[in-house]
Amino acid sequence: MKAIILEAADTPLAYKEVDKPTIGPGEALVQVKAAALNRRDYWITIGKYAGIKYPTILGSDGAGIVTEVGSDADKHLIGQEVIINPGSGWGDNPDFQSDDFKILGLPADGTFAEYVKVQAQNLHPKPKHLTWEQAAAIPLGGLTTYRALFTKGKAKKGDKVLVTGVGGGTGTFALQFALAAGCQVFVTSGSGDKIDKARHLGASAGVNYKAQDWAEQLEQLTGGFDVIIDSALGDGFAKLPDICSLGGRIVIFGGTAGNIPSLNGRKIFWRQLQIIGTMMGSPDDFKAMLNLVNEHKIVPVVDEVFPLKDGDAAVKKMENSSQFGKIVLKV
């Protein structure tokens, strides 16, 4: 089969022939129709991720058709159109992942290939209203965002939600999911074009975080937020407690802009604020996320589709964060 191989740090991904995976009991082989990129893939390619091994096939997100199964109990899956939950080994506690938790695409070979081996229990029916490329865009970003908004952030109808850095996959999912739940959504971005696109999707307003008074602008617009979804951290994070409503929740994952800066703790405890960390999600989160997508016929935002052979160019596009939505590989 053809696949995109990472052979060393800071080297182009190689498009080459490799052996098709061999499956065992409880596993399934999926013929990949489309795969999507995540920021995780970019960090791995530049050597800034824990536990990197070479060679490896990246890719956590994928959708395709089941062609083989390793157990008789899973024979009903053969021929089904599916999307893949990339997380395995979450464990029994819904509040946090176990030490055995792993994400597809490192250490196990991932979806940037014509076939991928996965646990059969991680397969779910592809939403019928979506194309292969749209379905492939969902798993990791959709799961992470759903857990951040609802499991951790407790967002509900009528809440005012701020999505910082709306251009990436999780940012566009946060906008779409919060709107589907009946929230009023505001966004920030360093790009006026991305703010315009977010407004077209339904955001009430957006502010450019490069403006010195971006937080003051948002406070004047809203009076404060019930939930803030942030995946950047960095110096700007210090202003987020100032624009929370009483009892507000700031949910964080990722840290593309750096670490959490010095904060005024008095504001946090006096106003009963919560700063909540999260990552990925449990199997129950994944099922609930898919239910939301299916119920509201949510269509993920796909920025650009590359053929599999151009996977290296697709990863390089993430370098300057120019995309709005997900970057997808057509296999």
C-alpha positions as CSV (number, residue, x, y, z in Angstrom):
1,M,0.0,0.0,0.0
2,K,1.0,3.6,-0.4
3,A,1.6,5.8,2.7
4,I,3.2,9.0,3.9
5,I,6.2,8.1,6.0
6,L,8.1,10.2,8.5
7,E,11.7,8.9,8.4
8,A,13.4,11.5,10.5
9,A,12.8,14.9,12.2
10,D,12.9,18.0,9.9
11,T,12.9,15.9,6.7
12,P,10.1,15.9,4.1
13,L,7.5,13.2,4.5
14,A,8.1,10.4,2.0
15,Y,5.4,8.9,-0.2
16,K,6.3,5.3,-0.7
17,E,5.2,1.7,-0.8
18,V,4.9,-0.1,2.6
19,D,3.4,-3.4,3.8
20,K,-0.3,-3.5,4.5
21,P,-1.0,-3.9,8.2
22,T,-1.8,-7.4,9.6
23,I,-4.6,-7.5,12.0
24,G,-5.3,-9.6,15.1
25,P,-8.2,-10.4,17.4
26,G,-10.4,-7.3,18.2
27,E,-8.8,-5.3,15.4
28,A,-10.1,-4.1,12.0
29,L,-8.5,-3.0,8.7
30,V,-9.9,0.1,7.3
31,Q,-9.4,1.2,3.7
32,V,-8.9,4.9,4.2
33,K,-10.8,7.2,1.9
34,A,-9.7,10.5,3.6
35,A,-7.5,11.6,6.5
36,A,-7.2,14.9,8.2
37,L,-4.3,16.8,9.8
38,N,-4.0,18.0,13.3
39,R,-1.5,20.4,14.9
40,R,-0.1,17.2,16.6
41,D,1.1,16.0,13.2
42,Y,3.0,19.2,12.6
43,W,4.8,19.1,16.0
44,I,5.8,15.5,15.4
45,T,7.3,16.3,12.0
46,I,9.6,19.0,13.5
47,G,10.6,16.7,16.4
48,K,8.7,18.6,19.1
49,Y,6.6,15.8,20.5
50,A,7.2,13.1,23.2
51,G,8.0,9.5,22.2
52,I,8.7,10.0,18.5
53,K,9.9,6.9,16.6
54,Y,11.1,6.5,13.1
55,P,9.9,5.5,10.7
56,T,6.2,6.2,11.4
57,I,3.0,6.8,9.6
58,L,1.3,9.9,11.1
59,G,-2.4,10.7,11.1
60,S,-5.0,10.5,13.8
61,D,-8.1,11.4,11.8
62,G,-9.6,9.1,9.2
63,A,-12.7,7.8,7.5
64,G,-13.1,4.8,5.3
65,I,-14.5,1.3,4.6
66,V,-13.9,-1.8,6.8
67,T,-12.3,-4.5,4.7
68,E,-11.1,-7.1,7.3
69,V,-11.7,-7.9,10.9
70,G,-9.8,-10.1,13.3
71,S,-12.7,-11.5,15.3
72,D,-15.9,-13.2,14.3
73,A,-17.9,-11.0,16.6
74,D,-16.9,-8.0,14.4
75,K,-17.9,-9.5,11.0
76,H,-20.9,-7.2,10.8
77,L,-18.4,-4.3,10.3
78,I,-17.1,-5.5,7.0
79,G,-18.2,-3.2,4.2
80,Q,-19.4,-0.5,6.6
81,E,-18.5,3.2,6.1
82,V,-16.9,4.4,9.3
83,I,-15.0,7.1,11.1
84,I,-12.3,6.3,13.6
85,N,-12.0,7.4,17.3
86,P,-8.2,7.9,17.4
87,G,-8.0,7.5,21.2
88,S,-7.6,4.1,22.8
89,G,-7.1,2.9,26.4
90,W,-8.9,5.8,28.1
91,G,-9.7,3.7,31.2
92,D,-12.6,3.5,33.6
93,N,-12.5,7.1,35.0
94,P,-14.4,9.6,32.8
95,D,-12.6,12.5,34.4
96,F,-9.2,11.7,33.0
97,Q,-7.3,9.3,30.8
98,S,-5.4,6.3,32.1
99,D,-1.6,5.7,31.8
100,D,-2.4,3.3,28.9
101,F,-4.1,6.0,26.8
102,K,-2.7,6.3,23.2
103,I,-3.5,8.4,20.1
104,L,-3.5,6.9,16.7
105,G,-0.6,8.1,14.5
106,L,2.2,7.7,17.1
107,P,3.1,5.3,18.5
108,A,0.9,3.1,16.3
109,D,0.9,3.8,12.5
110,G,-1.9,6.2,11.6
111,T,-4.3,7.2,8.8
112,F,-1.9,8.8,6.2
113,A,-2.0,5.6,4.2
114,E,-4.3,3.5,2.0
115,Y,-5.0,1.2,5.0
116,V,-4.9,1.6,8.7
117,K,-5.2,-1.0,11.5
118,V,-7.5,0.1,14.4
119,Q,-9.4,-1.5,17.3
120,A,-12.8,-2.5,16.1
121,Q,-14.4,-0.9,19.1
122,N,-13.1,2.5,17.9
123,L,-15.1,2.4,14.7
124,H,-18.4,4.4,14.4
125,P,-20.8,4.8,11.5
126,K,-19.8,7.7,9.2
127,P,-22.4,10.5,9.4
128,K,-24.5,10.0,6.2
129,H,-24.8,13.8,5.5
130,L,-21.0,14.2,5.1
131,T,-18.5,13.5,2.3
132,W,-15.5,11.4,3.1
133,E,-13.4,14.5,3.4
134,Q,-15.8,16.2,5.8
135,A,-16.2,13.0,7.9
136,A,-12.4,12.6,8.2
137,A,-12.1,16.1,9.6
138,I,-14.1,15.3,12.7
139,P,-12.4,12.8,15.1
140,L,-9.6,14.3,17.1
141,G,-10.6,18.0,16.8
142,G,-14.3,17.3,17.2
143,L,-13.7,15.1,20.3
144,T,-11.4,17.5,22.0
145,T,-13.7,20.4,21.3
146,Y,-16.9,18.6,22.5
147,R,-15.2,17.6,25.8
148,A,-13.9,21.2,26.3
149,L,-17.2,22.9,25.6
150,F,-19.7,20.5,27.3
151,T,-18.1,17.9,29.5
152,K,-15.7,20.4,31.1
153,G,-17.1,23.8,30.2
154,K,-20.7,22.9,30.9
155,A,-21.8,25.2,28.0
156,K,-25.6,25.4,27.7
157,K,-28.3,27.2,25.7
158,G,-28.1,31.0,26.3
159,D,-24.4,31.0,27.4
160,K,-22.0,33.5,26.0
161,V,-19.0,31.7,24.6
162,L,-15.7,33.0,23.5
163,V,-13.5,31.0,21.1
164,T,-10.0,32.4,20.9
165,G,-8.0,31.8,17.7
166,V,-11.0,30.6,15.7
167,G,-9.0,29.7,12.5
168,G,-7.9,26.2,13.4
169,G,-9.9,22.9,13.4
170,T,-10.8,23.0,17.1
171,G,-11.7,26.7,16.8
172,T,-14.2,26.2,14.0
173,F,-15.6,23.1,15.8
174,A,-16.1,25.1,19.0
175,L,-18.0,27.8,17.0
176,Q,-20.2,25.3,15.3
177,F,-20.9,23.1,18.3
178,A,-21.7,26.1,20.6
179,L,-24.0,27.5,18.1
180,A,-25.8,24.1,17.7
181,A,-26.3,24.1,21.5
182,G,-27.9,27.5,21.4
183,C,-25.0,29.6,22.7
184,Q,-24.1,33.1,21.6
185,V,-20.6,32.8,20.2
186,F,-17.8,35.4,19.9
187,V,-14.4,34.9,18.4
188,T,-10.9,36.3,18.3
189,S,-8.3,35.9,15.5
190,G,-5.2,37.7,14.2
191,S,-6.8,37.7,10.8
192,G,-9.7,39.9,9.8
193,D,-10.5,37.4,7.0
194,K,-10.9,34.6,9.5
195,I,-13.2,36.8,11.7
196,D,-15.3,37.5,8.6
197,K,-15.6,33.7,7.9
198,A,-16.5,33.0,11.5
199,R,-19.3,35.6,11.3
200,H,-20.5,34.0,8.1
201,L,-20.7,30.7,10.1
202,G,-22.8,32.4,12.8
203,A,-20.5,34.1,15.2
204,S,-22.1,37.3,16.7
205,A,-18.9,39.3,16.5
206,G,-15.1,39.0,16.4
207,V,-12.1,41.0,17.6
208,N,-8.6,41.0,16.3
209,Y,-6.3,39.9,19.2
210,K,-3.5,42.0,17.7
211,A,-5.4,45.1,18.9
212,Q,-4.1,46.4,22.2
213,D,-7.6,46.8,23.6
214,W,-9.0,43.5,22.3
215,A,-10.2,42.3,25.7
216,E,-11.8,45.7,26.4
217,Q,-13.6,45.5,23.1
218,L,-15.0,42.1,24.0
219,E,-16.1,43.2,27.4
220,Q,-18.0,46.1,25.9
221,L,-19.7,43.9,23.4
222,T,-20.8,41.2,25.9
223,G,-20.4,42.2,29.5
224,G,-18.5,38.9,30.1
225,F,-18.4,35.3,29.1
226,D,-19.8,32.2,30.7
227,V,-17.3,29.9,28.8
228,I,-14.0,30.7,27.1
229,I,-12.3,28.0,25.0
230,D,-8.6,28.6,24.6
231,S,-5.9,26.5,23.0
232,A,-3.1,29.0,22.7
233,L,-2.2,30.3,26.3
234,G,0.6,32.8,26.0
235,D,0.7,36.4,27.3
236,G,-2.8,37.2,26.1
237,F,-4.2,34.6,28.5
238,A,-3.8,37.0,31.4
239,K,-6.7,39.1,30.2
240,L,-9.2,36.2,30.0
241,P,-10.2,36.2,33.7
242,D,-11.0,39.9,33.3
243,I,-13.7,39.2,30.7
244,C,-15.4,36.3,32.4
245,S,-18.8,36.5,34.0
246,L,-19.2,35.5,37.6
247,G,-18.7,31.8,37.8
248,G,-17.2,31.7,34.3
249,R,-15.1,28.7,33.1
250,I,-11.9,29.0,31.0
251,V,-11.2,25.7,29.4
252,I,-7.7,25.1,28.0
253,F,-5.9,22.6,25.8
254,G,-2.8,23.1,23.8
255,G,-0.3,25.9,24.2
256,T,0.8,27.2,20.8
257,A,1.5,30.7,22.1
258,G,3.5,29.6,25.2
259,N,2.6,29.0,28.9
260,I,0.1,30.6,31.3
261,P,1.5,34.0,32.4
262,S,1.3,35.4,35.9
263,L,-2.3,35.8,37.0
264,N,-4.1,37.8,39.7
265,G,-5.4,34.9,41.8
266,R,-7.7,37.2,43.8
267,K,-9.9,37.9,40.7
268,I,-10.2,34.2,40.2
269,F,-11.3,33.1,43.6
270,W,-13.4,36.3,44.4
271,R,-15.4,35.9,41.1
272,Q,-15.7,32.1,41.5
273,L,-13.9,31.4,38.2
274,Q,-12.6,28.1,37.0
275,I,-9.5,27.4,34.8
276,I,-10.0,23.8,33.6
277,G,-7.5,21.6,31.6
278,T,-8.6,19.0,29.1
279,M,-7.4,16.9,26.2
280,M,-9.0,14.5,23.8
281,G,-12.0,12.7,25.4
282,S,-13.5,9.5,26.5
283,P,-15.4,7.0,24.4
284,D,-18.7,8.4,25.8
285,D,-17.6,11.9,24.8
286,F,-16.9,10.6,21.2
287,K,-20.4,9.1,21.0
288,A,-22.0,12.3,22.3
289,M,-20.0,14.4,19.9
290,L,-21.2,12.3,16.9
291,N,-24.8,12.5,18.2
292,L,-24.5,16.3,18.1
293,V,-23.0,16.2,14.6
294,N,-25.8,13.9,13.3
295,E,-28.7,15.7,15.1
296,H,-27.8,19.1,13.9
297,K,-26.3,18.0,10.5
298,I,-23.1,19.9,11.3
299,V,-20.7,20.1,8.4
300,P,-17.0,20.5,9.4
301,V,-15.1,23.4,7.8
302,V,-12.6,22.0,5.3
303,D,-9.9,24.5,4.3
304,E,-8.2,22.5,1.6
305,V,-8.0,18.9,0.3
306,F,-4.6,17.5,-0.9
307,P,-4.0,14.2,-2.5
308,L,-2.2,11.7,-0.3
309,K,1.0,12.0,-2.3
310,D,1.2,15.7,-1.4
311,G,1.0,15.0,2.4
312,D,4.2,16.9,3.0
313,A,2.9,20.1,1.4
314,A,-0.3,19.7,3.5
315,V,1.7,19.5,6.7
316,K,3.8,22.5,5.7
317,K,0.7,24.6,5.2
318,M,0.1,24.3,9.0
319,E,3.4,26.0,9.7
320,N,2.0,29.5,9.5
321,S,-1.5,28.6,10.6
322,S,-3.0,30.2,7.4
323,Q,-5.9,27.6,7.2
324,F,-9.5,28.2,8.3
325,G,-10.8,24.8,9.4
326,K,-9.3,21.4,8.6
327,I,-6.7,20.3,6.1
328,V,-7.6,17.0,4.6
329,L,-5.8,14.3,2.5
330,K,-7.8,12.4,-0.1
331,V,-6.6,8.9,-0.3
